[in-house]
Amino acid sequence: MLKLQNLEVYYGGIHALQGISFDVPDGKIITLIGANGAGKSTTLNSIIGLVKPSAGKIFLDDTELTAQDTKQTVSQGVALVPEGRRIFPNLTVSENLTLGAYHRKDKAEIETDRQMIFDLFPILAERQKQSAGTLSGGEQQMLAVGRGLMTRPRIFMLDEPSLGLAPLIVRNIFEIIQEINKKGTTVLLVEQNARAALKIADYGYVMETGRITLEGTGQELLNDERVKSAYLGQ
């Protein structure tokens, strides 16, 4: 289980995270929803080690992640697909996937996982020798997800995977997230498309200006009038 305890983060004079605490149980899909600037991405970046909290702790089971660097955290089974995809545009699809496994030495298993990615995203198999920068936005998002999976994560974090994508591609991405979860990977999802995120989430948290203001099962939050008014367009 991933556990955050009273996490505080400052960006200069901005108090970005104000003592947030929550758990990500093994095998579940947990989502964070909220407006821009609520602290969702900061939370993921703190977990992966890109942002250092000023207070609070992060645990993966009994191992504290708070003071670790990103490489250590990834090697312990936590991966992040960042907002904006951040693929390497001048490298091929296959090379991008290889970089996802940079910390691994098990060459045969790496190839097995590469084939698993191609099974999940057949279009990437067709494009594997193509420069990643020439892919469509949806294909780049698939590649970013695939690259993250090449780390063989135990906790798979995704930051705004539907951003800028056509509705049909969004549906496909969310179906893949569910499929990844069914294979045993825990998912922590940050998403502005609150309806789509809550529909697949076991549990969700609503963030506002660095605080968690509501929580509940995905269905409970879908039915909550406050969530409907603020995030579901009702």
C-alpha positions as semicolon CSV with decimal commas, in nm:
position;residue;x (nm);y (nm);z (nm)
1;M;0,000;0,000;0,000
2;L;0,108;0,354;-0,081
3;K;0,044;0,595;0,206
4;L;0,075;0,975;0,226
5;Q;0,082;1,132;0,571
6;N;0,034;1,508;0,625
7;L;0,222;1,607;0,310
8;E;0,323;1,975;0,280
9;V;0,478;2,130;-0,031
10;Y;0,574;2,492;-0,098
11;Y;0,667;2,655;-0,429
12;G;0,830;2,973;-0,303
13;G;0,551;3,150;-0,118
14;I;0,279;2,923;-0,258
15;H;0,152;2,655;-0,019
16;A;0,080;2,393;-0,288
17;L;-0,004;2,097;-0,061
18;Q;-0,149;2,168;0,281
19;G;-0,118;1,854;0,491
20;I;-0,282;1,598;0,264
21;S;-0,315;1,235;0,370
22;F;-0,457;0,939;0,181
23;D;-0,397;0,571;0,104
24;V;-0,367;0,385;-0,225
25;P;-0,451;0,020;-0,145
26;D;-0,294;-0,256;-0,351
27;G;-0,491;-0,362;-0,657
28;K;-0,725;-0,061;-0,664
29;I;-0,783;0,235;-0,895
30;I;-0,768;0,559;-0,694
31;T;-0,836;0,894;-0,857
32;L;-0,765;1,255;-0,764
33;I;-0,995;1,512;-0,923
34;G;-1,005;1,888;-0,897
35;A;-0,953;2,211;-1,086
36;N;-0,623;2,334;-1,230
37;G;-0,391;2,440;-0,949
38;A;-0,555;2,217;-0,689
39;G;-0,230;2,029;-0,622
40;K;-0,298;1,704;-0,808
41;S;0,017;1,700;-1,021
42;T;0,225;1,822;-0,727
43;T;0,103;1,519;-0,532
44;L;0,220;1,277;-0,802
45;N;0,550;1,459;-0,845
46;S;0,608;1,439;-0,470
47;I;0,548;1,064;-0,468
48;I;0,788;1,002;-0,758
49;G;1,057;1,228;-0,605
50;L;1,052;1,519;-0,850
51;V;0,928;1,754;-0,577
52;K;1,057;1,740;-0,220
53;P;0,796;1,792;0,053
54;S;0,875;2,033;0,334
55;A;0,687;1,812;0,580
56;G;0,501;1,483;0,593
57;K;0,591;1,132;0,483
58;I;0,532;0,895;0,193
59;F;0,545;0,518;0,245
60;L;0,531;0,218;0,015
61;D;0,445;-0,057;0,263
62;D;0,718;-0,018;0,527
63;T;0,964;0,169;0,303
64;E;0,972;0,547;0,333
65;L;0,999;0,714;-0,007
66;T;1,004;1,075;0,109
67;A;1,379;1,133;0,095
68;Q;1,452;0,903;-0,198
69;D;1,543;1,021;-0,545
70;T;1,329;0,936;-0,846
71;K;1,550;0,652;-0,967
72;Q;1,523;0,476;-0,632
73;T;1,146;0,518;-0,623
74;V;1,106;0,382;-0,978
75;S;1,325;0,083;-0,894
76;Q;1,089;0,004;-0,604
77;G;0,791;-0,020;-0,835
78;V;0,643;0,329;-0,869
79;A;0,604;0,481;-1,216
80;L;0,460;0,809;-1,347
81;V;0,318;0,890;-1,689
82;P;0,354;1,271;-1,677
83;E;0,113;1,530;-1,806
84;G;0,195;1,620;-2,165
85;R;0,330;1,270;-2,244
86;R;0,699;1,375;-2,247
87;I;0,799;1,113;-2,501
88;F;1,136;1,145;-2,676
89;P;1,030;1,274;-3,021
90;N;1,357;1,204;-3,204
91;L;1,373;0,841;-3,091
92;T;1,169;0,558;-3,237
93;V;0,869;0,404;-3,066
94;S;1,079;0,098;-2,983
95;E;1,362;0,310;-2,840
96;N;1,117;0,501;-2,620
97;L;0,991;0,172;-2,478
98;T;1,348;0,053;-2,419
99;L;1,419;0,368;-2,217
100;G;1,124;0,281;-1,994
101;A;1,316;-0,028;-1,887
102;Y;1,644;0,157;-1,826
103;H;1,683;0,026;-1,470
104;R;1,613;-0,338;-1,559
105;K;1,866;-0,609;-1,650
106;D;1,627;-0,894;-1,737
107;K;1,655;-0,875;-2,117
108;A;1,423;-1,165;-2,193
109;E;1,153;-1,025;-1,964
110;I;1,197;-0,679;-2,117
111;E;1,117;-0,824;-2,458
112;T;0,818;-1,006;-2,311
113;D;0,690;-0,676;-2,171
114;R;0,753;-0,500;-2,502
115;Q;0,531;-0,758;-2,673
116;M;0,270;-0,707;-2,401
117;I;0,269;-0,334;-2,485
118;F;0,223;-0,414;-2,853
119;D;-0,067;-0,644;-2,764
120;L;-0,229;-0,363;-2,562
121;F;-0,160;-0,103;-2,833
122;P;-0,138;-0,275;-3,175
123;I;-0,082;0,059;-3,349
124;L;0,251;0,090;-3,164
125;A;0,364;-0,242;-3,310
126;E;0,295;-0,102;-3,656
127;R;0,484;0,218;-3,571
128;Q;0,773;0,069;-3,370
129;K;1,043;0,192;-3,610
130;Q;0,881;0,532;-3,658
131;S;1,005;0,847;-3,482
132;A;0,781;0,912;-3,182
133;G;0,745;1,280;-3,273
134;T;0,556;1,185;-3,590
135;L;0,280;1,001;-3,399
136;S;-0,064;1,147;-3,343
137;G;-0,153;1,282;-2,999
138;G;-0,342;0,966;-2,911
139;E;-0,058;0,744;-3,027
140;Q;0,191;0,948;-2,824
141;Q;-0,026;0,899;-2,515
142;M;-0,034;0,525;-2,580
143;L;0,344;0,530;-2,609
144;A;0,378;0,724;-2,283
145;V;0,159;0,466;-2,108
146;G;0,357;0,183;-2,265
147;R;0,689;0,337;-2,164
148;G;0,563;0,363;-1,806
149;L;0,457;-0,001;-1,808
150;M;0,805;-0,102;-1,921
151;T;0,926;-0,015;-1,571
152;R;0,705;-0,307;-1,458
153;P;0,536;-0,088;-1,195
154;R;0,352;-0,195;-0,887
155;I;0,199;0,154;-0,850
156;F;0,118;0,313;-1,186
157;M;0,048;0,688;-1,171
158;L;-0,101;0,876;-1,466
159;D;-0,128;1,255;-1,486
160;E;-0,409;1,378;-1,715
161;P;-0,394;1,090;-1,967
162;S;-0,702;1,217;-2,157
163;L;-0,577;1,574;-2,203
164;G;-0,628;1,698;-2,559
165;L;-0,749;1,366;-2,697
166;A;-1,057;1,287;-2,904
167;P;-1,344;1,116;-2,717
168;L;-1,292;0,781;-2,891
169;I;-0,923;0,778;-2,795
170;V;-1,011;0,881;-2,438
171;R;-1,245;0,584;-2,411
172;N;-0,970;0,355;-2,537
173;I;-0,716;0,494;-2,289
174;F;-0,954;0,442;-1,995
175;E;-1,032;0,087;-2,108
176;I;-0,658;0,017;-2,115
177;I;-0,619;0,161;-1,763
178;Q;-0,886;-0,081;-1,642
179;E;-0,717;-0,369;-1,821
180;I;-0,381;-0,282;-1,664
181;N;-0,548;-0,279;-1,323
182;K;-0,715;-0,616;-1,383
183;K;-0,369;-0,761;-1,447
184;G;-0,277;-0,665;-1,089
185;T;-0,124;-0,317;-1,116
186;T;-0,241;-0,052;-0,869
187;V;-0,340;0,276;-1,039
188;L;-0,331;0,632;-0,906
189;L;-0,502;0,854;-1,162
190;V;-0,506;1,235;-1,183
191;E;-0,770;1,348;-1,428
192;Q;-0,973;1,659;-1,513
193;N;-1,230;1,443;-1,691
194;A;-1,391;1,372;-1,356
195;R;-1,680;1,169;-1,490
196;A;-1,456;0,925;-1,681
197;A;-1,215;0,894;-1,387
198;L;-1,484;0,832;-1,124
199;K;-1,658;0,573;-1,341
200;I;-1,353;0,345;-1,325
201;A;-1,225;0,439;-0,978
202;D;-1,268;0,224;-0,669
203;Y;-1,218;0,534;-0,456
204;G;-1,165;0,903;-0,522
205;Y;-1,048;1,224;-0,358
206;V;-1,147;1,579;-0,449
207;M;-0,866;1,833;-0,415
208;E;-0,912;2,208;-0,381
209;T;-0,622;2,454;-0,329
210;G;-0,387;2,199;-0,176
211;R;-0,640;2,023;0,044
212;I;-0,858;1,714;0,017
213;T;-1,214;1,837;0,062
214;L;-1,420;1,531;-0,028
215;E;-1,364;1,158;-0,060
216;G;-1,565;0,847;-0,130
217;T;-1,611;0,559;-0,370
218;G;-1,620;0,650;-0,736
219;Q;-1,997;0,599;-0,742
220;E;-2,052;0,803;-0,425
221;L;-1,865;1,099;-0,572
222;L;-2,050;1,066;-0,903
223;N;-2,375;1,097;-0,709
224;D;-2,258;1,381;-0,481
225;E;-2,437;1,705;-0,565
226;R;-2,128;1,913;-0,483
227;V;-1,919;1,710;-0,726
228;K;-2,192;1,723;-0,990
229;S;-2,212;2,101;-0,962
230;A;-1,838;2,169;-0,959
231;Y;-1,692;1,900;-1,187
232;L;-1,960;1,716;-1,383
233;G;-2,133;2,008;-1,551
234;Q;-2,461;1,963;-1,368
